[in-house]
């Protein structure tokens, strides 16, 4: 068995859609972030380290060079022949519409590219950006808008110096869905002051807003961050792998089956990671989630179906 037997994964979603593997290629297009350049703040989120996006410390290659390098690596691992550049580093809608179109067009011009995934913040997506993405979608490209929400609780977002609230997420999601642009929302598990109930509430609020994809990330501590200082002072304790697996499994069970999971965990390189150690090992976590779903004889949507049936029953009793 594989995790895709229990979860609607992005890999399987694209395989069914295109009849062959489609692989995301991470791109660093040299964007910055309004929470770093002084527009709304400086220093960025308390958990974010510049180097994590560019660990070798040198100037990123051109978009074409990054795509071709990624293709060569993937060709050896999975033999995928179709690709989706993922504009990942920092805020990839944070520039003029002319500059964004120039960069996106460069990526789409490369051979065997089927579309784009654009990672950004909910407060940095203008109607003009969404209109551009909708144009690409109308041309037949696969387009995903990836919104880094992390939590639906404004108190938590303030605590980690996120620089936006849930209100911006609501507004941007509404505009994107009005243009039929698929939205993938990032949720971070284990943020300071949050427990499992917070994660369930954020997940439920995101579902209520309408979403097409989800990414789950465990909060991990990397060098050079404010969170690292808090951890050293004993002010923050990261989650155990077992606790994360249990919570991720519950969220998967509560997710409608048509929603696509683009990611079930997140990792950091060993030279940057301080804690928890298990965030180095992606497949240990994924295998743990698979085993937990198997143990429960469950899969994506099981709890959602139960809640739906219960709601129907309750309606008949009034």
C-alpha positions as CSV (number, residue, x, y, z in Angstrom):
1,X,0.0,0.0,0.0
2,X,1.0,3.7,-0.3
3,X,-0.2,6.9,1.2
4,X,-2.1,7.7,-1.9
5,X,-4.4,4.7,-1.1
6,X,-5.6,6.7,1.9
7,X,-5.1,10.3,0.9
8,X,-5.9,12.3,-2.2
9,X,-2.3,13.4,-2.9
10,X,-1.1,16.0,-5.4
11,X,1.0,13.4,-7.2
12,X,-2.0,11.1,-7.7
13,X,-4.3,14.0,-8.6
14,X,-1.9,15.1,-11.4
15,X,-1.3,11.5,-12.5
16,X,-5.0,11.0,-13.1
17,X,-5.4,14.4,-14.7
18,X,-2.5,14.1,-17.2
19,X,-2.1,10.3,-17.4
20,X,1.6,10.5,-16.3
21,X,3.7,11.9,-13.5
22,X,3.9,15.7,-13.1
23,X,6.5,17.0,-10.7
24,X,6.8,20.3,-8.9
25,X,10.1,22.2,-9.3
26,X,10.9,24.7,-6.6
27,X,11.9,28.1,-7.9
28,X,13.7,31.0,-6.2
29,X,12.9,34.1,-8.3
30,X,14.6,36.5,-5.9
31,X,11.4,38.0,-4.4
32,X,11.4,39.6,-1.0
33,X,8.6,39.9,1.6
34,X,6.7,43.0,2.9
35,X,7.3,41.7,6.4
36,X,11.1,42.0,5.8
37,X,11.6,45.1,3.7
38,X,9.8,47.5,6.1
39,X,6.5,47.8,4.2
40,X,4.6,46.2,7.0
41,X,7.5,45.0,9.2
42,X,11.1,43.9,9.5
43,X,12.6,40.6,10.6
44,X,9.9,38.5,9.1
45,X,8.0,35.7,10.8
46,X,9.6,34.4,14.0
47,X,10.1,31.0,12.4
48,X,11.5,32.1,9.1
49,X,15.2,32.1,8.1
50,X,16.3,33.6,4.8
51,X,18.9,30.9,4.3
52,X,16.3,28.1,4.3
53,X,15.2,29.2,0.8
54,X,18.8,29.4,-0.5
55,X,21.0,27.3,1.7
56,X,24.2,27.6,-0.4
57,X,24.1,31.3,0.1
58,X,24.8,32.2,-3.5
59,X,22.8,34.2,-6.1
60,X,20.0,32.0,-7.5
61,X,20.3,30.7,-11.0
62,X,18.0,32.0,-13.7
63,X,14.5,30.5,-13.8
64,X,15.4,28.5,-16.9
65,X,18.6,27.1,-15.2
66,X,16.7,26.2,-12.1
67,X,14.0,24.4,-14.0
68,X,16.5,22.5,-16.1
69,X,18.5,21.5,-13.1
70,X,15.4,20.3,-11.3
71,X,14.4,18.3,-14.4
72,X,17.7,16.5,-14.4
73,X,17.4,15.6,-10.7
74,X,13.8,14.4,-11.1
75,X,14.6,12.4,-14.3
76,X,16.9,10.2,-12.3
77,X,14.4,9.7,-9.4
78,X,11.0,9.3,-11.0
79,X,11.4,9.7,-14.7
80,X,8.7,12.4,-14.8
81,X,8.4,14.2,-18.1
82,X,6.0,16.9,-17.2
83,X,6.7,19.7,-14.7
84,X,5.1,22.5,-12.7
85,X,7.5,25.3,-11.5
86,X,6.6,26.2,-7.9
87,X,7.5,29.8,-7.2
88,X,8.3,29.1,-3.5
89,X,10.8,31.4,-1.9
90,X,9.3,34.4,-0.1
91,X,6.3,36.3,-1.5
92,X,5.9,35.5,-5.2
93,X,3.2,38.0,-6.0
94,X,5.0,40.9,-4.4
95,X,6.1,43.0,-7.4
96,X,4.6,44.9,-10.3
97,X,2.2,43.1,-12.5
98,X,4.7,43.6,-15.4
99,X,7.5,42.0,-13.5
100,X,5.4,39.1,-12.4
101,X,4.2,38.4,-15.9
102,X,7.7,38.5,-17.2
103,X,8.9,35.9,-14.6
104,X,5.8,33.6,-14.9
105,X,6.1,33.7,-18.7
106,X,9.8,32.6,-18.5
107,X,8.8,29.5,-16.5
108,X,5.8,28.7,-18.8
109,X,8.0,29.0,-21.9
110,X,10.2,26.0,-20.8
111,X,9.5,22.6,-22.5
112,X,7.1,20.2,-20.8
113,X,5.8,22.8,-18.3
114,X,2.1,22.3,-17.7
115,X,1.5,25.2,-15.3
116,X,2.5,27.1,-12.2
117,X,2.2,27.0,-8.5
118,X,2.5,30.5,-6.9
119,X,3.4,30.7,-3.2
120,X,2.4,33.9,-1.5
121,X,0.9,35.7,1.5
122,X,-2.9,36.4,1.7
123,X,-2.2,40.1,1.9
124,X,-0.1,40.4,-1.2
125,X,-2.6,39.2,-3.9
126,X,-4.2,42.0,-6.0
127,X,-7.1,41.6,-8.4
128,X,-4.6,42.3,-11.2
129,X,-2.5,39.3,-10.1
130,X,-5.5,37.1,-10.0
131,X,-6.6,38.3,-13.4
132,X,-3.2,37.3,-14.8
133,X,-3.4,33.8,-13.2
134,X,-6.9,33.4,-14.5
135,X,-5.6,34.2,-18.0
136,X,-3.1,31.5,-17.8
137,X,-5.7,29.1,-16.6
138,X,-8.0,30.0,-19.5
139,X,-5.1,29.2,-21.8
140,X,-5.1,25.7,-20.5
141,X,-2.3,25.9,-17.9
142,X,-2.6,24.2,-14.5
143,X,-2.5,27.1,-12.0
144,X,-2.5,26.9,-8.2
145,X,-2.4,29.8,-5.8
146,X,-0.7,28.7,-2.6
147,X,-1.6,30.9,0.4
148,X,0.5,30.7,3.5
149,X,-2.2,31.2,6.2
150,X,-0.6,29.0,8.9
151,X,-3.3,29.7,11.5
152,X,-6.8,31.2,11.4
153,X,-6.2,32.8,14.9
154,X,-5.2,36.4,14.7
155,X,-3.7,36.2,18.1
156,X,-1.3,33.5,17.0
157,X,-0.5,35.3,13.7
158,X,0.4,38.4,15.8
159,X,2.5,36.4,18.1
160,X,4.7,35.0,15.3
161,X,4.9,38.4,13.6
162,X,3.0,37.2,10.5
163,X,1.9,40.7,9.5
164,X,-1.7,39.8,8.4
165,X,-4.8,38.3,9.8
166,X,-7.5,35.9,8.8
167,X,-9.5,38.7,7.2
168,X,-7.0,39.1,4.4
169,X,-7.1,35.3,3.8
170,X,-10.9,35.5,3.5
171,X,-10.8,38.4,1.1
172,X,-8.2,36.8,-1.2
173,X,-9.7,33.4,-1.2
174,X,-13.1,34.9,-2.2
175,X,-11.5,36.8,-5.1
176,X,-9.5,33.8,-6.3
177,X,-12.5,31.4,-6.2
178,X,-14.6,34.0,-8.1
179,X,-12.1,33.6,-10.9
180,X,-12.0,29.8,-10.6
181,X,-8.4,29.8,-9.5
182,X,-7.6,26.7,-7.3
183,X,-6.4,27.7,-3.8
184,X,-4.0,25.6,-1.8
185,X,-3.8,26.7,1.9
186,X,-0.8,26.1,4.1
187,X,-1.6,25.3,7.7
188,X,1.2,25.1,10.3
189,X,0.8,22.7,13.2
190,X,2.3,23.4,16.6
191,X,2.5,27.2,16.5
192,X,3.3,28.8,19.9
193,X,0.2,28.8,22.2
194,X,-1.7,26.4,19.9
195,X,-2.8,22.8,20.5
196,X,-4.8,20.3,18.6
197,X,-8.1,22.1,19.0
198,X,-6.6,25.2,17.3
199,X,-5.5,23.2,14.4
200,X,-9.0,21.6,14.0
201,X,-10.7,25.0,14.2
202,X,-8.3,26.5,11.6
203,X,-8.8,23.5,9.3
204,X,-12.6,23.9,9.7
205,X,-12.6,27.6,9.0
206,X,-10.5,27.0,5.8
207,X,-13.0,24.4,4.7
208,X,-15.8,26.8,5.3
209,X,-14.1,29.5,3.2
210,X,-13.8,27.0,0.3
211,X,-10.4,25.5,-0.6
212,X,-9.1,23.1,-3.3
213,X,-5.9,22.0,-1.7
214,X,-4.1,21.8,1.7
215,X,-0.5,21.7,2.9
216,X,0.3,20.6,6.4
217,X,3.6,21.6,8.0
218,X,4.9,20.9,11.5
219,X,6.5,24.0,13.0
220,X,10.3,23.3,13.3
221,X,13.0,25.5,14.6
222,X,15.8,26.6,12.4
223,X,19.0,28.6,13.0
224,X,18.9,32.3,12.8
225,X,15.3,32.9,13.9
226,X,13.5,34.5,16.7
227,X,11.8,31.2,17.4
228,X,15.2,29.6,17.9
229,X,15.9,32.2,20.7
230,X,12.5,31.4,22.3
231,X,13.3,27.7,22.2
232,X,16.7,28.2,23.8
233,X,15.1,30.2,26.6
234,X,12.6,27.4,27.2
235,X,9.7,29.5,26.0
236,X,8.7,27.1,23.2
237,X,8.6,23.3,23.0
238,X,8.1,21.6,19.6
239,X,5.7,18.8,19.1
240,X,6.7,15.1,19.1
241,X,6.5,13.2,15.8
242,X,3.8,10.9,17.4
243,X,1.6,13.9,18.4
244,X,2.0,15.4,14.9
245,X,1.1,12.2,13.2
246,X,-2.0,11.8,15.4
247,X,-3.2,15.3,14.6
248,X,-2.4,15.1,10.9
249,X,-4.4,11.9,10.7
250,X,-7.4,13.5,12.3
251,X,-7.3,16.4,9.9
252,X,-7.0,14.1,6.9
253,X,-10.0,12.2,8.2
254,X,-12.0,15.5,8.5
255,X,-11.1,16.6,5.0
256,X,-13.6,16.1,2.1
257,X,-12.1,13.5,-0.3
258,X,-12.0,15.8,-3.3
259,X,-9.6,18.2,-1.7
260,X,-6.0,17.7,-2.7
261,X,-3.2,17.3,-0.2
262,X,-0.1,18.9,-1.7
263,X,2.0,18.1,1.4
264,X,1.5,16.2,4.6
265,X,4.7,17.3,6.4
266,X,7.6,19.7,6.1
267,X,11.3,19.2,6.5
268,X,14.5,21.3,7.0
269,X,18.0,20.4,6.1
270,X,20.2,19.0,8.9
271,X,22.6,22.0,8.8
272,X,19.8,24.4,9.6
273,X,17.5,22.4,11.8
274,X,17.7,22.8,15.6
275,X,14.6,20.9,16.6
276,X,12.7,18.7,16.5
277,X,15.1,16.2,15.0
278,X,12.4,14.2,13.3
279,X,11.7,17.1,10.9
280,X,14.7,15.8,8.9
281,X,12.9,12.7,7.9
282,X,9.9,13.2,5.5
283,X,9.2,9.6,4.8
284,X,9.2,8.5,8.5
285,X,6.4,11.0,9.1
286,X,4.4,10.1,5.9
287,X,4.8,6.4,6.7
288,X,3.6,7.1,10.2
289,X,0.5,8.8,8.9
290,X,-0.2,5.9,6.5
291,X,0.3,3.4,9.3
292,X,-2.1,5.3,11.6
293,X,-4.8,5.5,8.9
294,X,-4.3,1.8,8.2
295,X,-4.6,1.0,12.0
296,X,-7.8,3.0,12.2
297,X,-9.1,1.4,9.0
298,X,-9.7,4.9,7.9
299,X,-8.9,7.3,5.0
300,X,-9.4,10.9,3.9
301,X,-13.0,12.0,4.4
302,X,-14.1,9.3,6.9
303,X,-14.8,11.7,9.7
304,X,-16.2,14.3,7.3
305,X,-18.7,11.7,6.0
306,X,-19.7,10.7,9.5
307,X,-20.2,14.4,10.5
308,X,-22.3,14.9,7.3
309,X,-24.5,11.9,8.0
310,X,-24.9,13.0,11.6
311,X,-25.9,16.5,10.5
312,X,-28.5,15.0,8.1
313,X,-29.9,12.9,11.0
314,X,-30.1,15.9,13.3
315,X,-32.0,17.8,10.7
316,X,-34.7,15.1,10.5
317,X,-35.2,15.2,14.3
318,X,-36.4,18.9,14.3
